[in-house]
Amino acid sequence: MSYPKPKRLQFPKDEAQVSWLPMLLNAYFIADKGVYEAIQKRIKRGDKLACAKGCSSCCKIHITIPVYPLELVGIYWYAITKIGAPLRDALKENLRHFSTGDPCPFLIKGACSIHPMRPLACRHFNVFNKPCSPGEDPYYTRRQDVLTPLEKYKNKALAAMLPFHGIKERGKRKQAMRKGFLNSQVQNLHEVNWKNLALRMDGAVLK
């Protein structure tokens, strides 16, 4: 399967009004470029990308998905302002009843309902050569078939999020990266109280 060259997500009106949104979109574009480059290297080696539309194995079995504060804000924003019916109703139902250990609450009918705003951890996870067996986590069963993200892109994507925390100067950003500042801010997606998002979606009106 070929992997499309990434394009930066564009929400011009929203980006003009929401100061943090360009930061997140830039971070995701950097990460997506790194994933694209890493996948192309594997394909040139003869590997075949196994991940494809309709495959949701990792969404069902992974229960430790790191998500950064800016990503959480992005997920809230996208779910509240961009998702309409009938998907919206299905997502709210998932969020209301989600418990740790369940499949990802954003998985609706085998597809990611927030795919454009999926976290870095999801963007980086790609599997080669054969689709995952039911219940399989290839990171443990065949690590060689799981993509290793390119560190330079991964770090640049994380650094692009630092201004959200008030860390804007280049020197301070480098220092924050060395000290692992964002690691102290990360949450597990499965431990977030998603019922709060469902409540916010109930009170939001899509234009």
C-alpha positions in Angstrom: 0.0 0.0 0.0 1.3 3.5 -0.8 1.3 6.2 1.8 0.2 9.6 0.7 2.5 12.6 1.1 1.3 14.6 4.0 -0.4 18.0 3.8 -0.8 20.5 6.6 -4.3 20.6 7.9 -5.9 24.0 7.2 -8.6 25.7 9.2 -8.0 29.4 8.2 -10.9 31.0 10.0 -10.3 29.1 13.2 -6.5 29.6 13.1 -7.1 33.4 12.8 -9.2 33.3 16.0 -7.6 30.5 18.1 -4.0 31.2 19.0 -3.0 27.7 19.9 -4.4 26.0 16.8 -1.6 26.9 14.4 0.9 25.5 16.9 -0.9 22.1 17.0 -1.4 21.9 13.2 2.3 22.7 12.7 3.3 20.1 15.2 1.1 17.5 13.5 2.5 18.4 10.0 6.1 18.0 11.2 5.2 14.6 12.7 3.4 13.5 9.6 6.4 14.5 7.4 8.6 12.3 9.7 6.2 9.4 9.4 6.1 9.7 5.7 9.9 9.8 5.4 10.3 6.8 7.7 7.7 4.8 5.8 9.3 5.5 2.5 12.6 4.2 3.9 10.9 1.0 4.9 9.1 0.6 1.6 12.5 1.0 -0.3 13.8 -1.8 1.9 11.0 -4.0 0.6 8.6 -3.7 3.5 4.9 -3.3 2.8 2.7 -1.0 4.9 0.0 -3.2 6.5 -2.1 -0.4 8.0 -5.1 0.6 5.9 -8.4 2.3 6.1 -10.8 0.1 8.0 -8.1 -1.4 10.2 -8.6 -0.4 13.9 -6.7 -3.1 15.8 -4.5 -0.7 17.6 -7.5 1.4 18.6 -9.0 -1.6 20.3 -6.0 -3.0 22.1 -3.8 -0.1 23.1 -4.8 1.3 26.6 -1.7 3.4 27.2 -1.8 6.2 24.6 0.1 9.3 25.6 -1.6 12.6 24.9 -0.2 16.0 25.5 -2.1 19.0 26.9 -2.2 20.8 23.6 -3.5 17.6 21.9 -6.3 17.4 24.5 -7.3 21.0 23.8 -7.3 20.1 20.0 -9.5 17.0 20.6 -12.0 19.0 22.6 -12.0 21.8 19.9 -12.5 19.4 17.0 -15.2 17.3 18.7 -17.2 20.3 19.8 -16.9 22.5 16.7 -16.3 20.2 13.8 -18.2 16.9 14.3 -21.8 17.0 13.2 -24.7 14.5 13.4 -25.1 11.5 13.2 -21.4 10.9 14.1 -21.7 13.5 16.9 -24.4 11.5 18.7 -22.5 8.2 18.4 -19.4 9.9 19.8 -21.2 11.4 22.8 -22.6 8.0 23.6 -19.1 6.5 23.5 -17.6 9.3 25.7 -20.4 9.0 28.3 -19.9 5.3 28.8 -16.2 5.0 28.3 -14.2 3.0 30.9 -10.5 2.4 31.0 -9.7 -0.8 29.1 -12.4 -0.2 26.5 -11.5 0.4 22.9 -10.6 4.1 22.2 -13.7 6.2 22.8 -13.2 7.9 19.5 -13.5 4.7 17.5 -16.9 4.7 15.8 -17.8 1.8 13.5 -14.2 0.9 12.9 -13.0 4.4 12.1 -11.4 7.2 14.0 -13.9 10.0 14.5 -11.2 12.6 15.2 -8.7 11.3 12.6 -7.3 14.7 11.6 -6.6 15.5 15.2 -5.5 12.1 16.4 -2.6 12.3 18.9 1.1 12.0 17.9 1.2 8.5 19.4 -1.5 7.3 16.9 0.2 9.1 14.0 3.5 7.4 14.8 2.1 3.8 15.1 2.4 2.0 11.8 2.8 -1.7 11.1 4.4 -3.4 8.1 4.2 -6.7 6.2 1.0 -8.2 7.6 -2.2 -6.9 9.3 -2.4 -7.4 13.0 -4.1 -10.6 14.2 -7.2 -10.1 16.5 -5.9 -8.9 19.8 -2.3 -8.7 18.7 0.0 -5.9 19.7 2.8 -6.2 17.2 5.0 -4.0 19.3 5.5 -7.0 21.5 4.9 -9.9 19.0 7.0 -8.6 16.1 8.7 -5.3 17.0 10.7 -5.4 13.7 7.4 -4.7 11.8 6.5 -1.6 13.9 7.7 1.7 12.6 10.3 3.5 14.7 9.6 7.3 14.4 12.5 9.5 13.3 13.7 11.3 16.4 14.5 14.6 14.7 10.9 14.9 13.5 9.4 13.6 16.7 11.4 16.1 18.8 10.6 19.0 16.4 6.9 18.2 16.7 7.1 18.2 20.5 9.1 21.5 20.5 6.4 23.1 18.3 4.0 22.6 21.2 6.1 24.3 23.8 4.8 27.9 23.1 1.4 26.6 24.4 3.1 26.4 27.8 4.7 29.8 27.5 8.1 28.5 26.5 8.7 30.5 23.3 12.4 31.5 23.2 14.6 29.1 21.3 17.1 28.6 24.1 14.4 27.9 26.7 12.7 25.5 24.3 15.9 23.5 23.9 16.3 23.4 27.6 12.8 22.2 28.1 13.3 19.5 25.6 16.5 18.3 27.2 14.8 18.2 30.6 11.8 16.4 29.2 9.3 19.0 30.2 6.5 17.6 28.1 6.9 14.2 29.6 5.8 15.7 32.9 2.7 17.0 31.3 1.5 13.9 29.4 -1.6 12.0 30.2 -2.9 8.6 29.2 -5.8 9.0 26.8 -7.6 6.1 28.6 -7.4 7.8 31.9 -9.0 11.1 30.8 -12.5 11.8 32.1 -14.2 12.0 28.6 -17.6 12.4 30.2 -16.7 16.1 30.5 -16.2 16.3 26.7 -19.6 14.7 26.2 -21.1 17.4 28.4 -19.4 20.2 26.5 -20.6 18.7 23.2 -24.2 18.7 24.6 -23.9 22.4 25.3 -22.3 23.3 21.9 -24.2 24.4 18.9 -22.6 23.8 15.5 -22.9 26.7 13.1 
